[in-house]
Amino acid sequence: MVLQEEQEVVCSRNLGSFYRYINKWRSHREAVGVLLDDSGGIVTSNRDKANDLNAYYASVSVIDNGYMPVCHSPTFKKTIETVVFSERGVAAAINKLKPNLS
């Protein structure tokens, strides 16, 4: 079913249809399914799942060694001196922004 729907979206060559399909899947949020713990037992409670996932990620993470690499400030060779901001231009740019997007 999903494969057929994906083929129809691709074959339609409709960009809007493509984005609607992708956004449908991006906004589809499901809970974390059943997990197996280290001993093979089934984990179903959200708290136990969170603890098991936390333990796993903690076990594969890297411990901070406190070393901070030296980052030299960049040197700029060219500057732009012809940029002009007008109140009207800024207002026009703000009005073009979509309010529902970050």
Buried (B, 14 or more C-beta within 10 A) or exposed (E): EEEEEEEEBEEEEEEEEBEEBEEEEEEEEEEEEEBEEEEEEEBEEEEBBEEBEEEEEEEEEEEEEEEEEEEEEEEEEEEEEEEEEEEEEEEEEEEEEEEEEE
